[in-house]
Amino acid sequence: MIVNSLTLSNFKGIGDPVTIDFKPVTLLFGPNSAGKSTIFQALHYAHEIFERANLDPDATLSGGRGLDLGGFTNLIHNHDISRPVTLRFDFDLQGEDLPEYRDWVDDDIGPIHYFESDLYGIPARAKSGWVEIAIQWSSMAEQPILSTYSVGLNGQKLAAIKTSEDGRQTYLTDFHMLHPIFREPDTDDEVRAILKRAMADNELQDVEKLGPMFPLFLTFQQADDGSVNIDSPLSIAGQKRTALPVWGKSLAFDHETLSDSVDYDSRTIFTAVASSLIVGPGELLRDALRKFKYIGPIREIPSRNFRSVRSPDASRWANGLAAWDLLHHASPVLIDRLNEWVAGRERLDTGYRMELKRYKEMDITSPQMIALEQGDVLDEIESIDSDLKRLPVKTRLAIRDAISDIELKPQDIGVGISQLLPIVVAALATEDGMVAMEQPELHIHPALQVALGDLFIHRVKEREVCFLIETHSEHLLLRFLRRIRETTANELPTDVDGLSPEQLSVLFVKKSGTGVEATQLKVDETGEFEDEWPDGFFEERDGELFF
């Protein structure tokens, strides 16, 4: 699933809503302490919430030891706990299937009626969606609670789950029973006519034309006396102190609050559809955030006695060590791709290449080694061969200097290469999802900075990868603009991938009187900015050259 944007309000330095549009390559520019890191921290916070319902985090799953969010009271804008923090993600659902939940089925009757109903297949109509959550401080519970979980599909809000301030009651509300997803296309005029007649006559006719969900929802809203209140919320059981659904499970409507007229089939079918449309988008967003990689501004150089970690640990990307872990257990294909970029003359051309040495160890005091040293190989050949096959294969990563042909360790090469390598490995090893990084240009030559731009372009052409890059590098930006210009003019160099303006988002982040602002700087097909660059950035070069 491709995440298109993130909208934040009341988070850290951001007060009024700020929207960050994500493109395959998204660049964040701005002065120091302007609020660029706030966007990264919001992604870490969202990951904590959707992955483990952690509303009050300090350390995070993806941030490593170097990132401490400080808890909810540190995250709320101006430390004002009367405000709700809101995060909204908009995403593309093309080619995605919303999850189906079958835990509501307790016999063979439910599925048959569901699959035969007009509602089966409606979730497949979702082509885009958004999920918004609100977290606020509960004075009753003396802790933050996720008070609202809202979902929209195909550009319109569908429903919300809310919880009371004390967290004891959770309910489905704002359910849009006339949402276009429930109806056939081009029926808006007919629906308006039906509702207009209903308001005039106080009676609904042709109700089936309003879509199959409408009469089912009315049944759910019917009281024992036969009256219907379409604004009445539906109570949800099993969710205490949170509006966040339980992933992998359908919505547990409190059947004790439903009228006896609501039969089993109606309950199961409504639950199935509502759960897929309301819980499903949040679960897909959870899965997308699981793929989130974050690489911090300072990448650690592994020690000489470095031992790689076999178990995946997303937090080790933050200091770059996950890249070295990955290389120690990499396939020959990945090593070849890495060397193509690291050592290629038309690529980064660092002067180094990676080699993965595979070997076995034998104790010098072992009988087999003694036999080898004494020349008794023929007598012991079968035994030695058997013992060698049983020895485990070990790996060792070596860095070879292309000029001197000397084998080196990471500590023996320049700091710039050690800072660069985790960026390159993350780019090449990520098949889909977002890779967020701070200052990839740190300690590297301008020639390498522009070549990094080509690497990012190459990867977004191959895979559904999004690069979110906080940078001060004019060289990196100029490479992207150049490739856009060359793509439009059909003048790309051989074996170089092109870039379109639609694939690049340039955001300038700065502080204002109301908090942090993020200004989108549009780029045209000639690689030129349509908007003026904000004052005080990249003007220093002109000042030094011409004054």
DOROSE-53220 format. One record per residue (C-alpha): residue in one letter; chain; x, y, z. Coordinates in Angstrom, 2 decimals, decimal comma. Layout:
N
A A X Y Z
...
//
This chain:
547
M A 0,00 0,00 0,00
I A 1,30 3,44 -0,94
V A 0,94 6,18 1,68
N A 0,28 9,48 -0,09
S A 0,30 11,99 2,76
L A 0,44 12,61 6,49
T A -1,50 15,43 8,14
L A -0,53 16,48 11,67
S A -2,00 18,86 14,20
N A -1,04 19,67 17,79
F A 2,07 17,52 17,51
K A 5,35 18,92 18,87
G A 5,97 22,26 17,13
I A 2,99 21,80 14,81
G A -0,20 23,51 15,97
D A -2,55 24,08 13,04
P A -2,84 21,16 10,59
V A 0,20 20,60 8,38
T A 0,09 18,16 5,46
I A 3,18 16,36 4,18
D A 2,66 14,99 0,67
F A 4,74 11,90 0,02
K A 6,03 11,21 -3,47
P A 8,50 8,47 -4,46
V A 11,22 11,01 -3,57
T A 10,30 13,53 -0,87
L A 12,87 16,11 0,23
L A 12,65 18,12 3,44
F A 14,64 21,35 3,48
G A 14,73 24,12 6,06
P A 16,85 25,81 8,72
N A 18,13 23,94 11,75
S A 15,49 23,34 14,45
A A 12,73 24,32 12,02
G A 10,68 21,18 12,66
K A 11,88 18,73 10,02
S A 12,61 16,05 12,62
T A 9,06 16,45 13,91
I A 7,81 14,72 10,77
F A 10,10 11,75 11,40
Q A 8,99 11,60 15,03
A A 5,35 11,57 13,96
L A 6,03 8,49 11,84
H A 7,72 6,79 14,79
Y A 4,74 7,69 16,99
A A 2,25 6,35 14,45
H A 4,24 3,12 14,21
E A 4,08 2,73 17,99
I A 0,32 3,33 18,03
F A -0,68 1,06 15,17
E A 1,79 -1,70 16,03
R A 1,44 -1,96 19,80
A A -1,15 0,65 20,88
N A 1,58 2,60 22,67
L A 0,28 6,15 23,17
D A 2,93 7,24 25,66
P A 6,28 6,15 24,19
D A 9,82 7,11 25,02
A A 11,91 4,55 23,09
T A 10,40 3,27 19,85
L A 10,55 0,13 17,74
S A 12,18 1,89 14,81
G A 14,12 4,73 16,43
G A 16,83 2,89 18,32
R A 18,68 4,17 21,39
G A 19,26 7,58 19,85
L A 15,59 8,57 19,72
D A 13,54 9,30 22,84
L A 10,07 10,74 22,21
G A 9,66 11,58 25,89
G A 6,06 10,44 26,25
F A 2,73 12,01 25,33
T A 3,09 15,18 27,38
N A 6,31 15,94 25,50
L A 4,63 15,34 22,14
I A 1,57 17,54 22,61
H A 1,89 21,03 21,12
N A 3,07 23,57 23,70
H A 2,67 20,83 26,35
D A -1,02 21,76 26,45
I A -2,77 18,54 27,46
S A -6,19 20,02 26,70
R A -5,41 19,64 22,98
P A -5,86 16,42 20,99
V A -2,97 15,18 18,86
T A -4,29 14,16 15,44
L A -2,57 12,14 12,75
R A -4,18 11,40 9,41
F A -2,76 9,14 6,71
D A -4,11 9,20 3,15
F A -3,26 6,21 1,00
D A -3,83 4,46 -2,30
L A -5,78 1,19 -2,26
Q A -5,41 0,38 -5,96
G A -4,43 -3,27 -6,19
E A -5,03 -3,83 -2,46
D A -7,66 -6,09 -0,92
L A -9,24 -4,93 2,31
P A -8,98 -7,71 4,90
E A -11,97 -9,95 5,54
Y A -12,76 -10,99 9,10
R A -14,38 -14,37 9,72
D A -14,22 -14,54 13,51
W A -17,93 -13,59 13,64
V A -18,84 -16,93 11,99
D A -19,93 -19,59 14,47
D A -21,69 -21,93 12,04
D A -22,02 -22,63 8,33
I A -25,09 -20,47 7,78
G A -23,44 -17,06 8,17
P A -20,91 -17,33 5,35
I A -23,50 -18,59 2,85
H A -25,84 -15,67 3,45
Y A -22,94 -13,22 3,35
F A -21,53 -14,46 0,06
E A -25,01 -14,45 -1,48
S A -25,87 -10,95 -0,25
D A -25,64 -7,76 -2,30
L A -22,99 -6,54 0,14
Y A -20,41 -9,17 -0,75
G A -17,76 -7,56 -2,91
I A -18,42 -4,00 -1,74
P A -14,99 -3,73 0,02
A A -13,35 -4,31 -3,37
R A -14,76 -0,95 -4,50
A A -12,36 0,91 -2,20
K A -9,71 2,58 -4,38
S A -8,35 5,10 -1,89
G A -8,68 5,71 1,81
W A -7,63 7,62 4,87
V A -7,38 6,91 8,57
E A -7,29 9,63 11,20
I A -6,67 9,13 14,89
A A -6,98 11,56 17,78
I A -5,09 11,06 21,04
Q A -5,88 13,18 24,06
W A -5,20 13,26 27,75
S A -7,88 11,76 29,99
S A -7,99 13,44 33,38
M A -10,19 10,59 34,60
A A -7,82 7,84 33,51
E A -4,74 10,03 34,11
Q A -3,21 8,85 30,86
P A -3,56 9,48 27,13
I A -6,35 7,65 25,33
L A -7,03 7,18 21,64
S A -10,39 8,93 21,62
T A -11,28 8,81 17,91
Y A -10,50 6,53 14,99
S A -12,00 7,79 11,72
V A -12,01 6,17 8,29
G A -12,71 7,56 4,83
L A -12,92 5,73 1,52
N A -12,86 7,03 -2,04
G A -12,65 10,63 -0,85
Q A -15,55 10,62 1,63
K A -15,73 9,92 5,34
L A -17,31 6,56 6,13
A A -17,45 6,26 9,92
A A -15,72 6,86 13,22
I A -15,11 4,88 16,38
K A -15,08 6,96 19,54
T A -14,53 6,29 23,20
S A -15,83 8,17 26,21
E A -13,47 10,29 28,30
D A -13,32 7,69 31,05
G A -12,66 5,00 28,43
R A -15,49 2,78 29,58
Q A -17,64 3,05 26,47
T A -16,65 2,65 22,84
Y A -19,07 3,06 19,96
L A -19,39 3,35 16,20
T A -20,71 6,74 15,13
D A -20,93 9,07 12,12
F A -21,68 6,06 9,94
H A -22,33 7,25 6,39
M A -24,96 4,71 5,32
L A -25,41 6,52 1,99
H A -21,71 6,46 1,21
P A -21,16 6,05 -2,55
I A -19,24 2,83 -1,93
F A -22,57 1,14 -1,09
R A -24,29 2,29 -4,27
E A -23,94 1,83 -7,97
P A -22,09 4,61 -9,80
D A -23,97 7,70 -11,01
T A -26,91 7,35 -8,62
D A -26,37 10,56 -6,64
D A -29,29 12,40 -8,26
E A -31,66 9,52 -7,62
V A -30,58 9,26 -3,99
R A -31,13 12,98 -3,47
A A -34,63 12,69 -4,96
I A -35,52 9,80 -2,65
L A -34,28 11,66 0,42
K A -36,13 14,82 -0,65
R A -39,39 12,88 -0,88
A A -38,69 11,28 2,48
M A -38,25 14,67 4,12
A A -41,50 15,90 2,56
D A -43,63 12,80 3,25
N A -41,82 11,59 6,39
E A -41,69 8,16 4,78
L A -38,94 6,31 2,94
Q A -39,84 4,71 -0,36
D A -37,65 2,90 -2,87
V A -35,24 2,29 0,02
E A -33,44 -0,45 -1,91
K A -32,18 2,18 -4,35
L A -30,18 3,75 -1,53
G A -27,89 0,74 -1,53
P A -27,95 -2,60 0,31
M A -26,31 -1,19 3,45
F A -29,07 1,33 4,12
P A -31,91 -1,05 5,12
L A -29,46 -3,22 7,04
F A -28,24 -0,20 8,99
L A -31,83 0,86 9,69
T A -32,45 -2,59 11,14
F A -29,49 -2,13 13,46
Q A -30,81 1,26 14,55
Q A -34,34 0,05 15,24
A A -35,47 0,15 18,86
D A -37,74 -2,41 20,49
D A -40,72 -0,07 20,03
G A -40,10 0,02 16,27
S A -38,73 3,56 16,16
V A -35,51 4,30 14,27
N A -32,82 6,83 15,17
I A -30,17 6,85 12,46
D A -27,91 9,07 14,59
S A -27,78 6,64 17,48
P A -24,25 5,23 17,98
L A -23,67 1,48 17,99
S A -21,96 0,21 21,11
I A -18,80 -1,86 20,67
A A -17,81 -4,40 23,30
G A -14,28 -5,46 24,17
Q A -12,51 -2,15 23,47
K A -11,76 -0,38 26,72
R A -10,03 3,00 26,86
T A -9,35 3,09 23,15
A A -11,12 3,68 19,87
L A -8,38 1,76 18,07
P A -9,76 -1,49 16,63
V A -8,24 -4,85 17,44
W A -6,35 -5,85 14,31
G A -7,30 -9,19 12,83
K A -10,74 -9,19 14,47
S A -14,14 -7,94 13,42
L A -15,95 -5,18 15,28
A A -17,59 -6,69 18,36
F A -20,93 -4,91 18,41
D A -22,63 -5,18 21,78
H A -25,59 -7,37 20,85
E A -27,24 -6,72 24,21
T A -27,92 -3,16 23,08
L A -29,53 -4,26 19,80
S A -33,23 -4,76 19,27
D A -34,52 -8,33 19,29
S A -35,68 -7,68 15,73
V A -32,06 -7,76 14,52
D A -31,70 -11,35 13,33
Y A -28,51 -13,36 13,15
D A -28,04 -12,96 9,40
S A -28,35 -9,18 9,62
R A -25,84 -9,03 12,44
T A -23,25 -11,20 10,73
I A -23,53 -9,56 7,32
F A -23,44 -6,01 8,69
T A -20,52 -6,92 10,96
A A -18,59 -8,47 8,08
V A -18,94 -5,49 5,76
A A -18,49 -2,80 8,42
S A -15,39 -4,51 9,81
S A -13,73 -4,86 6,42
L A -14,42 -1,22 5,55
I A -13,59 0,29 8,96
V A -10,99 -1,99 10,56
G A -9,40 -3,05 7,26
P A -7,85 0,30 6,24
G A -6,24 0,69 9,66
E A -4,80 -2,80 9,49
L A -3,32 -2,13 6,06
L A -1,83 1,08 7,42
R A -0,35 -0,90 10,32
D A 1,25 -3,24 7,79
A A 2,66 -0,30 5,82
L A 4,17 1,26 8,95
R A 5,81 -2,07 9,78
K A 7,95 -1,62 6,68
F A 9,09 1,84 7,78
K A 12,89 2,15 7,99
Y A 14,56 5,10 9,67
I A 18,25 5,98 9,27
G A 19,50 8,67 11,61
P A 21,94 11,50 10,88
I A 24,95 9,72 12,43
R A 25,69 6,19 11,23
E A 27,81 4,08 13,56
I A 31,04 2,49 12,34
P A 31,10 -1,19 13,37
S A 33,88 -2,22 15,72
R A 36,72 -4,53 14,67
N A 35,14 -7,38 16,64
F A 31,66 -6,62 15,26
R A 29,23 -9,52 15,50
S A 26,24 -9,29 13,22
V A 22,73 -9,80 14,55
R A 20,77 -12,53 12,80
S A 17,32 -11,64 14,12
P A 15,83 -8,64 12,29
D A 15,79 -5,52 14,45
A A 14,32 -2,42 12,80
S A 15,85 -0,14 15,43
R A 19,37 -0,99 14,21
W A 18,68 0,87 10,98
A A 18,62 4,08 13,03
N A 22,38 3,90 13,67
G A 23,16 2,08 10,42
L A 24,27 -1,21 11,98
A A 21,36 -3,11 10,40
A A 23,07 -2,56 7,04
W A 26,19 -4,35 8,27
D A 24,02 -7,12 9,76
L A 22,36 -7,56 6,40
L A 25,62 -7,63 4,45
H A 27,09 -10,36 6,65
H A 24,21 -12,64 5,63
A A 23,53 -11,22 2,18
S A 22,97 -13,21 -0,96
P A 25,52 -12,98 -3,79
V A 22,86 -11,13 -5,80
L A 22,67 -8,30 -3,24
I A 26,47 -8,09 -2,97
D A 26,72 -7,81 -6,76
R A 24,07 -5,08 -6,87
L A 25,82 -3,24 -4,06
N A 29,17 -3,37 -5,85
E A 27,54 -2,19 -9,07
W A 26,65 1,02 -7,28
V A 29,51 1,39 -4,81
A A 32,31 0,54 -7,23
G A 30,78 1,29 -10,64
R A 32,57 4,06 -12,56
E A 29,27 5,58 -13,72
R A 27,73 5,17 -10,28
L A 29,16 6,17 -6,89
D A 32,70 5,07 -7,85
T A 33,96 5,10 -4,25
G A 37,10 3,10 -5,02
Y A 35,98 0,21 -2,80
R A 34,07 -3,01 -3,32
M A 32,50 -5,43 -0,87
E A 33,45 -9,08 -0,63
L A 31,67 -11,70 1,39
K A 34,13 -14,38 2,48
R A 32,69 -17,80 3,31
Y A 34,91 -20,15 5,27
K A 35,12 -22,95 7,82
E A 37,26 -23,07 10,95
M A 39,23 -26,06 12,18
D A 41,03 -26,24 15,50
I A 44,81 -26,55 15,00
T A 44,92 -29,24 17,70
S A 42,24 -31,39 16,05
P A 43,28 -34,80 14,67
Q A 42,26 -33,70 11,20
M A 44,53 -30,63 11,27
I A 47,41 -32,70 12,67
A A 46,93 -35,22 9,86
L A 47,00 -32,41 7,31
E A 50,18 -30,94 8,80
Q A 51,91 -34,33 8,95
G A 50,97 -35,20 5,37
D A 48,79 -38,16 6,35
V A 45,94 -36,92 4,19
L A 45,51 -40,07 2,13
D A 45,16 -42,25 5,21
E A 42,60 -39,92 6,79
I A 40,88 -38,59 3,67
E A 37,42 -40,03 4,38
S A 37,48 -38,91 8,02
I A 38,75 -35,43 7,14
D A 36,17 -35,05 4,39
S A 33,36 -36,08 6,74
D A 34,52 -33,69 9,47
L A 34,87 -30,79 7,04
K A 31,33 -31,26 5,79
R A 30,04 -31,08 9,36
L A 31,79 -27,79 10,10
P A 29,49 -24,75 9,91
V A 30,02 -22,19 7,17
K A 30,93 -18,78 8,53
T A 30,95 -15,45 6,76
R A 33,19 -12,42 6,96
L A 32,64 -9,12 5,22
A A 35,69 -7,59 3,61
I A 36,18 -4,22 1,94
R A 38,73 -4,20 -0,87
D A 40,57 -1,10 -2,05
A A 40,25 -1,09 -5,84
I A 43,62 0,64 -6,36
S A 45,91 -1,11 -3,87
D A 43,94 -4,39 -3,85
I A 44,30 -4,43 -0,06
E A 41,60 -5,94 2,12
L A 40,30 -3,47 4,70
K A 37,84 -3,22 7,56
P A 35,22 -0,48 8,00
Q A 37,46 1,24 10,56
D A 40,24 1,55 7,97
I A 38,33 3,54 5,37
G A 37,17 7,14 5,43
V A 34,29 8,23 7,61
G A 32,34 9,28 4,54
I A 32,16 5,76 3,13
S A 31,00 4,35 6,46
Q A 28,26 7,00 6,55
L A 27,29 6,30 2,95
L A 27,10 2,51 3,00
P A 23,98 2,12 5,22
I A 22,12 4,54 2,93
V A 23,03 2,52 -0,16
V A 22,24 -0,84 1,46
A A 18,85 0,37 2,70
A A 17,98 1,70 -0,74
L A 18,96 -1,52 -2,52
A A 17,52 -3,95 0,03
T A 14,10 -2,31 0,43
E A 11,48 -3,77 -1,90
D A 8,56 -1,59 -0,80
G A 7,62 0,83 1,95
M A 9,13 4,06 3,22
V A 12,81 4,65 3,91
A A 13,26 7,83 5,97
M A 16,74 9,25 6,40
E A 18,39 12,31 7,84
Q A 21,32 13,94 6,08
P A 22,43 11,14 3,75
E A 25,03 13,58 2,39
L A 26,92 13,71 5,69
H A 30,73 13,57 5,25
I A 30,61 12,68 1,56
H A 31,98 14,49 -1,49
P A 29,55 16,44 -3,76
A A 30,18 13,90 -6,55
L A 28,84 11,15 -4,30
Q A 25,90 13,30 -3,25
V A 24,66 13,71 -6,81
A A 25,25 10,00 -7,54
L A 23,07 9,17 -4,54
G A 20,28 11,00 -6,33
D A 20,57 8,59 -9,25
L A 20,41 5,64 -6,85
F A 17,15 6,90 -5,33
I A 15,69 7,49 -8,80
H A 16,72 4,00 -9,89
R A 15,02 2,36 -6,93
V A 11,71 4,19 -7,24
K A 11,64 3,12 -10,88
E A 12,10 -0,52 -9,91
R A 10,04 -0,83 -6,73
E A 7,24 0,82 -4,76
V A 9,71 2,54 -2,46
C A 9,28 6,02 -1,00
F A 12,35 7,94 0,15
L A 11,75 10,64 2,77
I A 14,99 12,62 2,94
E A 15,86 15,43 5,34
T A 18,80 17,20 3,77
H A 20,77 20,41 3,35
S A 22,38 19,21 0,13
E A 21,94 21,52 -2,84
H A 23,89 18,98 -4,92
L A 21,32 16,26 -4,29
L A 18,45 18,56 -5,22
L A 20,18 19,74 -8,39
R A 20,62 16,14 -9,55
F A 16,88 15,51 -9,24
L A 16,07 18,72 -11,13
R A 18,58 17,84 -13,83
R A 17,08 14,38 -14,35
I A 13,60 15,90 -14,67
R A 14,90 18,32 -17,29
E A 16,71 15,56 -19,21
T A 13,68 13,26 -19,05
T A 11,44 15,94 -20,55
A A 13,96 16,75 -23,29
N A 14,66 13,06 -23,96
E A 18,35 13,69 -23,28
L A 19,04 11,17 -20,52
P A 22,53 9,62 -20,53
T A 22,77 5,92 -21,34
D A 21,74 3,58 -18,49
V A 20,38 6,47 -16,40
D A 16,80 6,44 -15,14
G A 14,53 9,42 -15,62
L A 12,37 11,34 -13,17
S A 9,11 13,22 -13,61
P A 7,87 16,21 -11,57
E A 5,07 13,99 -10,22
Q A 7,67 11,73 -8,59
L A 9,38 14,52 -6,63
S A 8,09 16,45 -3,62
V A 10,18 19,33 -2,27
L A 9,03 20,73 1,07
F A 10,46 23,74 2,85
V A 9,87 23,55 6,61
K A 10,07 26,65 8,78
K A 8,70 28,08 12,00
S A 5,87 30,60 12,00
G A 3,76 32,42 14,54
T A 1,36 29,48 14,81
G A 3,97 26,73 14,80
V A 5,67 24,77 12,04
E A 4,77 25,32 8,39
A A 5,61 23,08 5,44
T A 5,52 24,78 2,03
Q A 5,30 22,65 -1,09
L A 7,66 23,94 -3,81
K A 6,34 22,86 -7,19
V A 8,72 21,79 -9,95
D A 7,82 22,00 -13,64
E A 8,81 19,69 -16,49
T A 11,94 21,72 -17,22
G A 13,30 21,08 -13,73
E A 12,63 24,63 -12,59
F A 10,76 25,72 -9,48
E A 7,39 27,29 -10,16
D A 7,54 28,99 -6,76
E A 10,22 31,25 -5,34
W A 12,60 29,56 -2,95
P A 11,95 30,86 0,59
D A 14,34 33,50 1,88
G A 17,49 32,45 3,63
F A 18,18 29,11 1,95
F A 20,58 28,47 -0,89
E A 20,92 32,25 -1,21
E A 24,22 32,09 0,64
R A 25,92 30,73 -2,50
D A 24,72 33,68 -4,60
G A 25,79 36,05 -1,87
E A 29,31 34,65 -1,80
L A 29,62 34,55 -5,59
F A 28,21 37,91 -6,59
F A 28,72 40,30 -3,68
//
